[in-house]
């Protein structure tokens, strides 16, 4: 994760804040982020798993990390193998969708059940996308689930319906008779569906996999244009909405009409795109390999816990070359990981890696020295929220 373009200054003198305005602002921002946390209404997160190798997990028992079995083995191998053996069906052509396809924001259990019943009844292909948020929680979580059929778009509020989404949609998502179309499903969509809702996907078609086989653009808007699915006006508006909302805080409610338009835009044309791509694949003789790759994607993209802190630190491009500083950096990574898990916050928000580098280099011994080593201090450290500044200083003093 990048440090978000944060400009940091290491100097010998701390910037004056005579009236406390900067600290007050930090306190207010931190308090706001803690008070507007949708996960406060959900079961408390455990944040107790980590990955020490590709296929080796550990669980924290309150005092130590111990090896544990991987959770949630792939249970649809037989159904997936049968699909691959049968080979790719040639989808019927789907016309580009009109601009006024109805959209429904699904934010009640009754509406979700009605949607699930319609999807299960029709057995027609569906397009799927997920909007997730990675900040203000250790693991992140899904905020919206977009599902498009040939006649309607659904935008499901996953914050309101956190406990209902899985039970309502698991069956249809695992139904091999229903084709599920994604674009780049392995990055966010499949892992979040698995982790947040226990949803497994069978019969997957990934338009990015198809595009790669055909050597077409991999970005969704460019690919839609290259395949003639959308016109220039739609692509121009999509580009504007992407700038505004691609990295927005999807936890915020209510959703604006433009946010709904952006969210549905990632799924609304996927069925037409899928038909266009798979027709090209069939014409070029590439459809069988791409079909098998798409079918395998859900099993290889299941959620995995974050890497253990020592592995993450060693992979961090900021890892100091000096041996002493490198050991300190790895130690601070471990402190940050434990702190982020405890307060259910992203490690970056607790303390960005750029700050850890300066602390490893300078070994500041008190609060003023921390502010000199790295400015501005991260809000959690500046405010000593949850005692994190005291923990950090205690950790640094152990080096001497």
N, C-alpha and C positions, 0 to 999 in steps of 0.2 A: 504494500500500500504506500502510495506516495504521501508526502507531508502536505499535500494540498496547496502547494505554492506558498506555504507559510514563510515569511521572511524572518529569519532569526539573526540575532546579533550577539556575538560574544565579545565582551569588552572588559576593561578594568574598573569601570564605574557604572553603577546602576542608574538607569534613567529615572529622574525625579518624578514623583507622583504626589505633590505637596497636599493636594486636597483629597486624595484617595479615590479619585474618579475612576482611574483604570482598574483598581482592585474592586471597587463597587460594581463596575460593569462586568468584571469576570464573575463575581459572585452571583449577579443577577442572571447572567447567561447560563451558568452552571445550574442554578436553582430552577430555571425554566426548563432546561433539558431533563432534569430529574423529575419534575412535576408532570411533564407531558409524555409519560412513558406508557404506551398501551400495554406492555407486558406486565405492568403492575396488576392488571386484572386477570392475568393468566396464572396457572400453577408456576411456582418459583422455579427458575431454571437451575439445573444442577451444574452445568459447565464443568463437568468432572472427567471428560475424556480428552485424550491427546493421542497423536500418532507419532510413534518413535521410528517407524519404517513404513514402507508402502503398505504392507499387510500386517503390521503389528501395532496394536492399540494398548493403551494403559488407562486405568481408571484411578482417580484419587479417592482414597477412603477417609479423608479428613486429616491424615498425617503423612501418608506416603503414597507414591505412585506404584501400582502393581499391574502386571500383565492381565489382560482380560480378553474375552472372545469378542470378535467383531459382531456388532448388532445387525439384525435385519438382513440375513442372507437373501440372495436373489431367488425368489420362489417361482419364477415364471419361465424357467429354462426350457421346459417341454413345449409350452405354447409358442415361445419365440422360435425354437428350432423348427416347429411345424410350419410357421409362417415363412421362414427362410427356405425350407425344402419345397414349399408350394410355389415359391418364386413371386416376383412382383406383379400385382395386377396392374393393368394399364388403366389409370383413372380416366373417367369420362371428362371431356373438356368442360371447364367451368368459365363462364363469361366473367369479365371484370365486373365488380360489384358497383351498383349505383351509389351515388354519394349519400343518399338518404336511407340507408339501411338502418332499421330501428336499433337502438341500444337500450339495454336495461341495466341499471345499477342494482345489483343484488345485495341487499343489506339486511335481510331478515331471514330467519329459518324457513318460513313458509315459501318465500321466493326462491330460496336455494333448493328446497325439495322439489318445487315445480320445475325448475331448470334441470335438475338431475333426472327427473322422470322423463322430460322431453328428450334429453340426450339419449337416454337408455332406450326409449321407444323408437326413435327415428333410425338408429344404427347408421347414420350417415357420418361422413368424415367431420372432424372438428379441428379447429386451429386453436393453439394454446400459447399463452405467454404469461410471465410472472414479473411483477414489479416488486423488488425487495429493497430493504434498507439495511445498510451494514453498520451505521453509526449508532451510538447510544444503546448498544447491547453487545455482549461478547461474541455471539455467533451470528447476529443479524437475524432477520425474519422476513417472510413474505408479507406484503402489504395489500397487493391486488393480484387477482387471478383473472386474466382475460380469456374468454372462450368465445370463438366465433363459429357459427354454422353458416350455411349458404344463405340463410334468410334473416339472421339476427346476430347481434353482438351482445355478449354479457360481460359486465365488469363486476367481479365479486369482491366485496369488501372483506378481506381476510382478517382485518383487525377486529371487526365486530363479530365475525363468524368463525373465529379461530378454532373453536371446539367442534363446529358443525361441518366444516368443509370436508375433512377426511371421511367421516361416515357417509356423507351424502354422495361423494364422487369417486370413492375407491373402486367400486364395481365397474362403472363405465370406463374409467381410465385403464383398468386391467382387462377389459373386454377385447379379445383379439379381433372381433368382428367390426370394431370401430377404429378407423384410421385416425391417428392423432398427429397433426402437422405442427411442427415447431420450426423456429429459426435459431440455430445454435443452442440446442437444448442442454448441452453438457455444462455450460458455464454457470447458469443460475437456476434455470427452470427445473430440471430433474432433481438436483440436490435439494432445492428448497421444498418441492413437492414431497420428497421422501422424508426429509427431516421434520418439517413442520406439520405434515398431515398424514404421514404414513401412506402416501399415494405412490403406487408403482405404475409405470406406463408400459403397456404391451401394444404392439403394432404402431411403431413410431416412424414418422417420415420427417427427416430433418432437411429443410431446404438449403441450409448452408453446406451440408455434406453433398447434396446433389450439385450445387453450384461449383464446389471445389472439383468434382469429377469432370464437370463441363468446362472448367477454367473460366468461369464467369465471375463477376464481382461478388465478394463475400458479404459486404454490407447490405442490409436489408433494403434500404431505399434505392440504392444504386442497382441492386439486383431486380427489384420490381420494375424499375425503368428499363433495364436491359432486356427484360422479357416482355415488355409492352403491356404490363398489367395495370400500370397507373400512368396518368398523363403528367405533364410538366407542372400544372397548377397544384395537383395533389402533392407531388414531390417537393415543391417549393414550400408549401405550408408545413409539410412534415419536417423539413429542415428547420423551420422557425420553431416549431414546437419542441423539436429535439434539443435545441439550444436552451430553451427555457426549462425543460422538465426532465431531461435525461438524468441529471444528478440532483433532482429536487428531493425534499424530505417527504416521502410518500406516507409518513405516519400522520401528517397533518390532515385534519378534517374541519370543515367539509371540503370535498373535492370540487374544484372549479370545472366549468364545462370544457375549458381548454385542456385541463388535466385528463378528463375522461376521453376527449378526442385523441390526445396523445397516446393514452394507454390502449385504447381500442385499435389505434392505427398499427400497432405491432402485430396484431392478429387478423385484422379484418380482411386483408387481401391474401393471406397465406394459402387458402384453398385454391384460388386461381393460380397463384404462383406454383404451388405443388403440381397442379395439372400440367402447366406449361413446361416445368422442368422435367417431369417424368416422361412426358411425350418426347422431349429432346433426348433424354437418356435412352429411351427405347429405340429411337431412330439411329442412335450412334452405337448401340450395342453395349452400353455401359450400365444399364439399369440393374443387372443382377448384383454386381459388386456394391453399387451404391445402396441398393435395397438392404443387403445383408449388413452393411456398415450402420445404416440407420437403425435397423432392428437391434443391433448390439449396443447402441449408445445408452439406452436407459440402464442397462446392467453395469456398465463401466463408469457411469456418472453418479452412482448413488452417493449420498452424503458421506463424507469422511470428516473426522474431527480435525481441528487445527494441528499443525506440526508442533511437536514439543519445542519449548523455548530454545533449547540449545541447538536444535536443528535450524530453527528460524533465524537465530542469531548468526550462525555460520553461513547461511545463505544471503544474509543482508549485505548489500553492496557497500554499506557504510562501516562494516567490520574493520576496526583499526588494524594497521600492519604491525604496530608495536605490540610485542607479546603481552606486556603488563596491561596496556590499555585494552587489548583484545579480551583478556580474562575478565577485566572489570565490565566490559561491554556485555559479555555473555552473562555475567552475574546480574547485571541490571535488567537484562532481557527476562531472566527468570523471575526477578522481583515484579516486573511489570506484568508478566503473564499471570502470576498469582493474584496480583491486585485487581487486574481487569476481570478475572473470573469471579472474584469475591464480590465486586460491586456491580457486576453485569454491565460492563462498559467495553467498548472497543479498545484494544491496547494502544492504538494511535492516539485516542482521545485522552487516555490516562497520561501518556508521556510519549511524544513522537521520538522516533529513532534518532533524529538529529540532536535532540536534547540529551539522549543517552550517550551519544558520542562525546559531547562536551563534558558531561559529568564524569565519564570514564577518563577523560584527559586531565581534568582539573581537580577531581576529587574534592568538591566543595564541602566544607564542614559545618555550615550553618545556612539559615534561610537567606541571608544577604548574599552569601557566596553563591548560592544556587542562582539567584537573580543576576549576578554578574556573569556566571558561566553561560547562561542561556536566557535570552530575553526576546519576546515576552515568555514568562514561565507558563506552562500549560495550566489552565484554570484549576484542575484538580490539585496540582502542586501549590499554586499560588494561594489557594483558599484552604489548604490542608484538609480538603474534604475527605471524610472517612479516615482521617489520620494518615493519609498517604505521604504527605511531606515528611512527617516524623519517621515513617517507615523507611522512606528513601534515604534520609540522612543517617539513620541507624545502619542501614545497609552499607552506605559509603564508609562510615567510621570503622566498620569491621575489616576494611582493607589494611588498616594501619596496625 
